[in-house]
Amino acid sequence: MKNNNNVMKHIRFLFSPLFMGALFIIFAFAMAAATFIENDYGRGAAYGMVYDTRWFELILVLLSVNLIGQLIINKLSRKDRLPVALFHLAFIVMLAGAAITRYFGREGQIHIREGQKSDICTTDERYLAYTVRDSSGAKLLERTIDHRQPELSSSGLRQKIHVRDKEYELVFAGMMSDRYVFHLFGGGEPRMIILSPEGQGSPGAEGLPAAGSPEAEGSPAEASPAPVAGSPTGGSPAAGSPGAEGLLAAGSAEADGLHFDISYGSGTMVLPFSLFLNEFVLERYPGSDSPSGYRSNVTVIDESQNVEMPFMIFMNNVLKYRGYRFYQSSYDPDEMGTILSVNRDRAGMIVTYTGYSLLFFFILLSLLIRKSLFRTVRATMWNSALRKTLPLIVLFTVLSGLGSISAQHFVPGKKASDELGKILIQDQKGRTKPLYTMSNDIVRKVTGGNKFGNYSSMQFFLGFLLDFDHWKEIPVIKVNNVEIRKKAGVSGRYAAFSDLIDFSGEGYYKLSDDVRAAYSKSPGNRNKTDKEVMKVDERVNIIFMISRGDFLRMFPLNDTTHNWGAPHEALVNAPGNADSLYLRSIIPALVNSVQENNIVKAAQVVSSVRTYQERFAEYKLPSLRQVNGEFLYYRLVIFERLFPLYLMAGLVMIVVLIIPLITNRPAGSPVLRILRWLLVAGFILHTSGLALRWYISGYVPLSNGYESMIFISWITLLAGLIFRRRSEFALSSTAVLAGLTLLVAHMSFMDPEITNLVPVLKSYWLTLHVSVITGSYGFFGLGALLGLLTMVLLAMTRPENRERISSTIDELTVINYKTLTLGLYFLTAGTFLGAIWANESWGRYWGWDPKETWSLITIIVYSLVIHSRMIPGMRDIYSFNLLALFAFSSVLMTYFGVNYYLSGLHSYAGGDPVPVPVFVYVTVIILVSVSVMAYVKYRRFRKTVQG
């Protein structure tokens, strides 16, 4: 009987929320570690140490068992608990689908040249093959080892080789440049085997002594390793390997009179049909080398089924035939061949998509059914030692300002200059946009602001273009580094072009040696001064390009490239005398309108240029409405003006709400009403700005860091407006958070430029995936703020205000639970919508990319927060709000950490990562301090209650 009780006790623990919480924590830490391992040591190391290990699979199995057990023990099959049952069942089904894909699915690539056909795919699985021969060349042993990982890792391969009653061990040691390095142990000194790409090495070289062996002393292998020929037959794969098609590298070594041939490569898969590439087509944005899209015109040839079927494969247009799916992946540099991703996983995809469908159905039921936990949650679900809100006041100060321009020379008229900003030009990336947009981008890059002093970006641009000799003396180039300022001979933050170029002689560039030295260093070896030198050099070159007219690409060149150029460039292919005369006279007309500040003449110039462009442009131009819309968008700078409004209104609103809690006096209703309407007006403007950017660009504004930040700010304020009826603190908190988010969006490392989309982002799945997943960040941000407010309230609780504060904390906790639940719904749905997008785009719905992984980690973290009320030791209000506060760090890592610090498909980072600002460390210290003070006060009241 006692044994039975012990067994049941262990089973109950296996199905318990406590065990679930422990698994969540282990699972999240394992995945987080894997992303850093991948960043530092490569994808193969992450798979070898985490993703492809049995212990990682065991965690997934135990999570499935726990979910099934909770379905049974908690009787979730009852009608009133159907939504919760569907939620658990959805994850069980998704895990089952993932298992089917992992063990039975096949993935690979097929490479086809134009005019050729192929039926052989190289798979993502790797193989290691070896052959052992004696001195006469007789084969003694051959083996092929399947290696499931996409790359080798030092933790992932150790192979015992038994031959002639001796044991040898082949161990992968790492990479040396692009070569795989193995050590062969046994039979004397260890030997180093270097597998050269495609088996090409130095003929006649033999295996080297391994580093550290007596033979290696005095001539380190790391210093000058000799590549080794692939095999006695001239570099062919070792016997038993799948074939030369997937060969990546080969090498050999001698030991004890035996010859070891080693080869490493991709596995192969033969299709029951073949694909013939009729033509590969690459489309570019007009006037640039940036791909707009590419497609493969193929013919499916299946002799067994007597089928010849033409098909066009391009991004998001998948060829499906006999259980195989083909996706456009890449192409050859000469654009005469295509690379298609191949996937065969029908069963896994059906099961996984079924899980996704159940998940989405659960979310709908949870929101719609009146008796669902989301609709009926109460504060009594959490223990409280206190049974309204004193938020933390965030002091915000922005110091800005530029010195006034002291030039006494030609200044372009503002009205005429801005009107000329409506002229369409073609930028270096192939986007056709108003000159005003280009000038705005230039001013931002050169000066760090959207305008310089009291002058618009067009006045800045035309000043340097039309009166360079005088404008070059004006300090406009931002210089942050003190050493560079000394070299330029300036004391302020801005240098003039003439400060950096010595015009007294041959135009000596004062930073030329520094620029040359900075660019000669590898990115990892560049210090702060090097990076600032490169930035200043870019700003100097931009000014120089303005003076030469390089940015005036306003006329089609009438050639086969679709390029536009300046008037003098367009003159080369001008169709007739009238056009030549027009191109010669347009710049004088432009100058005249600016000198007179005549907006009518400026409008005539704009109209005539537009007419010329419409005659000769070989693609559709942006409409006049789009041009005027973009002109208006950049003039209004909506988002830059909104963040002070959000911050000030939110902070004042918080102060007004605090006063009644401290003094027990009525709240200032008129003031609250005014602030509320200010925020509503700001939200309407915010919505209009997003809609305008969408209309201008032609795609949902979610394609880069800046756009996602302004969307997160919008969804954050929307969350506050939704929950305002329950508590005004929700609106005030989200206003502050929305303002801070917009502030971050306008920091120097964010680029607000509107650009063309890369081909993979041209998908309707993008709209769903990114909008839903970034929408969740607003709800999580509100949850973190409400958690912080609760911490501050607890820290300031006294016996005389205990009842009022307790009531407010209860309100905030309920709001917080609903907020986090909505955020979790959005994040989960968005993540798996992204999986569908990835599967429809390149045939893999989950690839352990750092962004995917951290999204899953965030789902796990917030699942733990939501379920914490069921876990012993976490059932009180303090624990829930503390978790809600610090769980947001996972969101910050998912967004900023992955985008700017880790490598991956979703990363926005370019070069070295952005340094962690000092205020981040200060913020963490403040939050921890407030939480500790709250805990001390909460524990004191809990002891009072227990006593």
HUURLIN-V555847 format. One line per field, one symbol per residue. ss: DSSP state (@ for helix, = for strand, . for the rest). phi: phi as a letter, one per 30 degrees, with the letter a starting at -180 (. if undefined). psi: psi as a letter, one per 40 degrees, with the letter a starting at -180 (. if undefined). Layout:
BEGIN
ss = ???
phi = ???
psi = ???
END
This chain:
BEGIN
ss = .@@@@@@@@@@@@@..@@@@@@@@@@@@@@@@@@@@@@@@@.@@@@@@@@@..@@@@@@@@@@@@@@@@@@@@.....@@@@@@@@@@@@@@@@@@@@@@@@@@.========...=================.....=========..........======..===========..=======.....=======..........==....@@@...........................@@@=========..===========================......============....========..=.===..========.....========.@@@@@@@@@@@@@@@@@@@@@@@....@@@@..@@@.=..............................@@@@@@@...===.....===@@@@@@@@@@@@@....=..=.@@@@@@@@@@.@@@@.....==...@@@@@@@.....==.@@@@==.....==..@@@@@@@@@..@@@..@@@@@@@@@@@@@@@@@@@@@......==.......==.@@@@@@@...@@@@@@@@@@@@@@@@@@@...@@@@@@@@@@@@@@@@@@.......@@@@@@@@@@@@@.@@@@@@@@@@@@@@@@@@@@@@@@@@.....@@@@@@@@@@@@@@@@@@@@@@@@@@@@@.......@@@@@@@@@@@@@@@@@@@....@@@@@@@@@@@@@@@@@@.............@@@..@@@@@@@@@@@@@@@@@@@@@@@@@@@@@@@@......@@@@@@@@@@@@@@@@@@@@@@@@@@@@@@@@@@@@@@@@@.......@@@@@@@@@@@@@@@@@@@@@.....=@@@@@@@@@@.@@@@@@@@@@@@@.................@@@@@@@@@@@@@@@@@@@@@@@@@@@@@.
phi = .dddddddddddddcddddedddedddddddddddddddcbjddddddcbdccdddddedddddddddddedddhdddedceeddddddeddddddddddddcbdbbabbcbceibbabccccddcbbbbbcbdddjddcabbbcdbdddbdbdccbbbdbcahicccbcbdckcbiccccccccjijddccccddehicbcejdcedddejdedddibedddbdcdcddaecjjdddejddkdecdcabaaacahiccccbbbaddbbcddabcccdacbcccdeibcddclbbcccbdcbddchbbbdaccbeibcdcahicbcbdcaadedicabbcdbbbadddddddddddddddddeddddcddcdeddcebdddcdbdcf.bcdddcdbbccbkbdddcdccdbeddddddddddddbcddcjdcbdddddddddddddcibdaciccddddedddddcbdecdddcdbddbdddddddddibccdbbdeddccdddccidcdceddddddddddedcdcddeddedddddddddddddddiddddcbedhbdcidcadeddddecddaddddddddcddeddddddddhcdddddddedddddddddcdcbddeddddddddededddheddddddddddddddddddddedddcicdddeedddddddddddddddedddddddddddibddbcbddddddddedddddddddcdddaddddddddddddddddddcdddccdddbdddedddbddeedddddddddddddddddddddddddeddcdbedcedddedddeddddddddddddddedddddddddddedddcbibdabhdededdddedddddddddcddccejbccddddddddddddddddddddeddbbcdldcdcdbidddddddddddddddddddddddddddddddddddd
psi = ddddddddddddddeiddddddddddddddddddddddddeidddddddcdfiddddddddddddddddddddefeeideedddddddddddddddddddddeeihiaihhhiheiiiehihieiiihiihhiadeehhdiiihhhhdidiiideehhhhhhhfeihihhhhdaihbfihhihhiifaiiihhhhihfehahheiihiiiheiddeheghdddghhiiididefeiiiieieiedehdiiiiihhfeihhhhihaiiihhieiihhhdihhhhihheiehhdiiihhihhhgddefhhhiihhiheghhhhfeihhihdaiidefeiihhihhgfdddddddddddddddddddddddhdeidddehideeiihed.bhgihhhhhhhhiiiiihehfahhihddddddeeehhihieeehhiiddddddddddddeeieihbeiidddddddddefddddeehhehhhdhddddddefidaeiiideddhhedbffhhdeddddddddeiiddehaddddddddddddddddddddeedefgehiefaeeeiiaiddddddfhdiddddddddeddddddddddefhdddddddddddddddddeheihiiidddddddddddddfdddedddddddddddddddddddddefiiigdddddddddddddddddddddddddddddeihgfeaddddddddddddddddddedddhddddddddddddddddddeidehhehhiiiiddegiddddddddddddddddddddddddddddddddehiddeddddddddddddddddddddddddddddddddddddddddeehehefidddddddddddddddddedeehheeeidddddddddeddddddddcddddediiideheihaiihihiddddddddddddddddddddddddddddd.
END
